[in-house]
Amino acid sequence: MLFMLKNFLYLLTILLFTTVVAVAQPPKQYTYKVVRSYPHSINAYTQGLFFYNGALYESSGQYGYSNFKKSNLSNGKILQILNIPRQYFAEGACVLNNKIYVLTWQEHKCFVYDVHTFREIGTFQYPTEGWGLTTDGKQLIMSDGSEHLYIRDPNTFAEIRRITVTNNNRPLRYLNELEYINGEIWANVYTSNYIVRINPDNGKVTGVIDLANLLPRNLRTSKTDVLNGIAYDEAHKRIVVTGKNWSKMYEITLQEK
């Protein structure tokens, strides 16, 4: 009986210790340093942003104006563009296995295009809204504005599993544009100046990046909307961010507070 009691107390101590450690390690807080700025169209209501084979790709929303384009980062020149049918509001996008996936907001449809020709090669249905989309190189990762991230099969778009994202043990909603960076999922938090870094294994927010005042006041217009858009250029190890209808994109580095 004494042996069982000692084991119980030992396990209780371990549990309490790990709980204290978990509580004592809140997400790291970051600010930023601008390395360089690049041109961005003020007509682009940015939904998805990513690099692929050295080029920058972007999906833009709004009914009647949605499109998907390939461009040159340095000068903003459009290299290839696809106009999405007027009845659809384009959302997040990514490329996997030479296929472009573009979500729609409330139409429950994901368009699939050939990455070289931009020719439509398929569509998928899903039951939620579509917000952000990225890939870990094997599967698709999708957000819908809730605290959930959906891991989906790129061949069928079927849900494989679901991640519930928490910040300090509380569900974090409004997860928007996504980017997979070095084993983490980065997400814009819609209507805020924050990007969060998420552990894909447990959904916990490990870092919060404050990008307040990134776009200077003198570059803001009546069209300027919220921060949205994260692109990681693995070849050059650089992170580029922007916002909806911003005139600039910014290459940034992080600085821990």
C-alpha positions as CSV (number, residue, x, y, z in Angstrom):
1,M,0.0,0.0,0.0
2,L,2.8,2.3,0.9
3,F,4.6,1.5,-2.4
4,M,1.4,2.4,-4.3
5,L,1.0,5.7,-2.4
6,K,4.6,6.7,-3.1
7,N,4.1,6.0,-6.8
8,F,0.9,8.1,-6.8
9,L,2.7,11.0,-5.1
10,Y,5.6,10.7,-7.6
11,L,3.2,10.8,-10.6
12,L,1.3,13.7,-9.0
13,T,4.6,15.6,-8.6
14,I,5.6,15.0,-12.2
15,L,2.1,16.1,-13.3
16,L,2.2,19.3,-11.3
17,F,5.7,20.1,-12.4
18,T,4.9,19.7,-16.1
19,T,1.8,21.8,-15.6
20,V,3.8,24.6,-14.0
21,V,6.4,24.4,-16.7
22,A,3.6,24.7,-19.4
23,V,2.0,27.6,-17.7
24,A,5.4,29.3,-17.2
25,Q,6.2,29.2,-20.9
26,P,3.9,31.6,-22.7
27,P,4.3,32.3,-26.4
28,K,7.4,34.3,-27.2
29,Q,6.8,37.9,-28.3
30,Y,8.4,39.4,-31.4
31,T,8.7,42.7,-33.1
32,Y,10.2,43.2,-36.5
33,K,12.9,44.9,-38.6
34,V,12.3,45.8,-42.2
35,V,15.1,44.6,-44.5
36,R,13.6,45.8,-47.8
37,S,10.4,46.9,-49.3
38,Y,8.9,45.8,-52.7
39,P,6.1,47.2,-54.8
40,H,2.6,45.8,-54.4
41,S,-0.7,46.6,-56.2
42,I,-3.1,48.6,-54.2
43,N,-5.8,46.8,-56.1
44,A,-4.8,43.4,-54.7
45,Y,-7.1,42.4,-51.9
46,T,-4.5,39.8,-50.7
47,Q,-5.7,36.4,-49.6
48,G,-2.9,34.0,-50.4
49,L,0.8,34.8,-50.8
50,F,3.7,32.3,-51.5
51,F,6.9,31.7,-53.4
52,Y,7.3,28.8,-55.8
53,N,10.4,28.2,-58.0
54,G,11.6,31.8,-57.4
55,A,8.4,33.6,-58.4
56,L,5.8,35.2,-56.2
57,Y,2.2,34.0,-56.4
58,E,-0.8,35.8,-55.0
59,S,-4.5,35.2,-54.8
60,S,-6.7,38.3,-54.5
61,G,-10.3,38.4,-53.4
62,Q,-13.6,40.4,-53.8
63,Y,-16.5,39.4,-56.0
64,G,-16.0,40.4,-59.6
65,Y,-12.3,41.2,-59.0
66,S,-10.8,37.9,-57.8
67,N,-7.7,36.7,-59.5
68,F,-4.6,34.6,-59.1
69,K,-1.2,35.8,-60.4
70,K,2.4,35.1,-60.8
71,S,4.7,38.1,-60.5
72,N,8.3,39.3,-60.1
73,L,9.0,40.3,-56.5
74,S,11.6,43.0,-57.2
75,N,9.6,45.1,-59.7
76,G,6.0,43.9,-59.2
77,K,5.7,42.9,-62.9
78,I,2.9,40.5,-63.5
79,L,4.1,37.4,-65.4
80,Q,0.9,35.4,-65.6
81,I,-2.6,36.1,-64.4
82,L,-5.9,34.1,-64.1
83,N,-9.2,35.9,-63.5
84,I,-11.6,33.9,-61.2
85,P,-15.2,33.8,-62.3
86,R,-17.2,36.8,-61.0
87,Q,-19.5,34.8,-58.7
88,Y,-16.5,33.5,-56.6
89,F,-14.6,35.3,-53.9
90,A,-11.0,33.9,-54.1
91,E,-9.3,33.2,-50.8
92,G,-6.1,31.3,-49.8
93,A,-3.9,29.5,-52.2
94,C,-0.8,27.2,-52.5
95,V,1.0,24.9,-54.9
96,L,1.7,21.2,-54.3
97,N,2.9,18.7,-56.8
98,N,2.6,21.2,-59.7
99,K,-1.0,21.9,-58.9
100,I,-2.4,25.3,-57.7
101,Y,-5.2,25.1,-55.1
102,V,-7.3,28.2,-54.7
103,L,-10.1,28.4,-52.0
104,T,-13.3,30.4,-52.3
105,W,-14.8,32.2,-49.3
106,Q,-18.4,31.1,-49.0
107,E,-18.9,29.0,-52.2
108,H,-17.4,25.8,-50.6
109,K,-15.3,25.2,-53.7
110,C,-11.5,24.8,-54.2
111,F,-10.3,25.3,-57.8
112,V,-7.3,23.3,-59.0
113,Y,-5.1,24.6,-61.8
114,D,-2.0,23.5,-63.6
115,V,0.9,25.5,-62.2
116,H,2.5,26.0,-65.6
117,T,-0.5,26.9,-67.8
118,F,-3.0,28.1,-65.2
119,R,-5.5,25.7,-66.9
120,E,-8.3,24.4,-64.6
121,I,-7.9,20.7,-64.0
122,G,-10.4,20.0,-61.2
123,T,-12.5,21.2,-58.3
124,F,-13.2,20.1,-54.7
125,Q,-16.0,20.8,-52.3
126,Y,-15.7,21.4,-48.6
127,P,-18.4,22.2,-45.9
128,T,-16.9,25.3,-44.2
129,E,-15.8,28.7,-45.3
130,G,-12.4,29.0,-47.0
131,W,-9.9,31.4,-45.6
132,G,-6.2,30.4,-45.7
133,L,-4.3,27.6,-47.4
134,T,-0.7,26.3,-47.2
135,T,1.2,23.0,-47.5
136,D,3.8,21.1,-45.5
137,G,5.0,19.5,-48.8
138,K,2.8,16.5,-48.4
139,Q,-0.6,17.6,-47.3
140,L,-2.8,20.8,-47.5
141,I,-3.4,22.9,-44.4
142,M,-6.6,25.0,-44.5
143,S,-8.2,27.6,-42.2
144,D,-11.8,28.7,-42.1
145,G,-11.8,31.7,-39.7
146,S,-12.3,29.4,-36.7
147,E,-9.8,28.1,-34.2
148,H,-9.4,25.0,-36.3
149,L,-6.9,24.1,-39.0
150,Y,-7.8,21.3,-41.3
151,I,-5.2,18.9,-42.7
152,R,-6.5,17.7,-46.1
153,D,-5.5,15.1,-48.7
154,P,-4.3,16.9,-51.8
155,N,-5.8,14.2,-54.0
156,T,-9.3,14.2,-52.6
157,F,-9.4,17.2,-50.3
158,A,-10.8,14.9,-47.6
159,E,-10.1,16.0,-44.0
160,I,-7.3,13.8,-42.5
161,R,-7.2,15.5,-39.1
162,R,-8.0,18.7,-37.4
163,I,-5.8,21.0,-35.2
164,T,-7.3,23.2,-32.6
165,V,-5.2,26.3,-32.1
166,T,-4.8,27.7,-28.6
167,N,-3.0,30.8,-27.3
168,N,-2.2,30.5,-23.6
169,N,-4.6,27.5,-23.5
170,R,-7.5,29.5,-25.0
171,P,-8.9,28.9,-28.5
172,L,-7.6,31.4,-31.0
173,R,-10.1,32.3,-33.7
174,Y,-9.9,34.3,-37.0
175,L,-6.9,32.4,-38.3
176,N,-6.5,33.6,-41.9
177,E,-3.7,33.5,-44.4
178,L,-1.2,30.6,-43.7
179,E,2.4,29.8,-44.4
180,Y,4.4,26.7,-43.5
181,I,7.9,27.8,-42.3
182,N,10.5,25.4,-41.0
183,G,8.1,23.0,-39.4
184,E,5.7,25.7,-38.1
185,I,2.5,27.1,-39.3
186,W,2.4,30.9,-39.4
187,A,-1.0,32.5,-39.5
188,N,-2.4,36.0,-39.8
189,V,-5.0,36.8,-37.2
190,Y,-7.7,38.6,-39.2
191,T,-8.4,42.3,-38.3
192,S,-5.2,42.4,-36.2
193,N,-1.5,43.4,-36.7
194,Y,-0.4,40.0,-35.4
195,I,1.0,36.9,-37.0
196,V,1.2,33.7,-34.8
197,R,3.6,30.8,-35.0
198,I,1.8,27.5,-34.4
199,N,3.1,24.1,-33.4
200,P,1.4,21.7,-35.9
201,D,1.7,18.8,-33.5
202,N,-0.5,20.2,-30.7
203,G,-1.9,23.5,-32.0
204,K,-0.2,25.7,-29.4
205,V,0.9,29.2,-30.3
206,T,4.6,29.4,-29.7
207,G,5.2,32.9,-30.8
208,V,3.3,36.2,-31.5
209,I,4.7,38.7,-34.0
210,D,3.5,42.3,-33.6
211,L,3.6,44.1,-37.0
212,A,2.0,47.3,-35.9
213,N,2.9,50.4,-38.0
214,L,4.5,48.2,-40.7
215,L,2.8,50.2,-43.4
216,P,3.6,53.9,-42.8
217,R,0.7,56.4,-42.4
218,N,1.8,58.3,-45.5
219,L,1.3,55.2,-47.6
220,R,-2.2,54.5,-46.3
221,T,-5.2,55.4,-48.4
222,S,-9.0,55.0,-48.2
223,K,-8.5,51.6,-49.8
224,T,-5.9,50.3,-47.3
225,D,-7.2,47.3,-45.4
226,V,-5.7,44.9,-42.8
227,L,-2.4,43.0,-42.7
228,N,-2.7,39.8,-44.6
229,G,-0.1,37.7,-46.6
230,I,2.9,35.7,-45.5
231,A,5.4,34.3,-48.0
232,Y,8.6,32.4,-47.2
233,D,11.3,32.2,-49.8
234,E,13.2,29.1,-48.7
235,A,16.0,29.5,-51.3
236,H,16.9,32.9,-49.9
237,K,15.6,32.3,-46.3
238,R,13.5,35.5,-46.4
239,I,10.0,36.3,-45.1
240,V,7.8,38.7,-47.0
241,V,4.6,40.1,-45.7
242,T,1.9,42.5,-46.9
243,G,-1.7,43.5,-46.5
244,K,-4.9,43.9,-48.4
245,N,-4.7,46.8,-50.9
246,W,-1.2,47.8,-49.6
247,S,1.2,49.6,-51.9
248,K,4.2,47.8,-50.5
249,M,5.4,44.3,-49.4
250,Y,8.1,44.0,-46.8
251,E,10.9,41.6,-46.2
252,I,11.3,41.4,-42.5
253,T,13.4,39.7,-39.8
254,L,12.1,39.0,-36.3
255,Q,13.4,40.5,-33.1
256,E,12.4,39.0,-29.8
257,K,11.0,41.5,-27.3
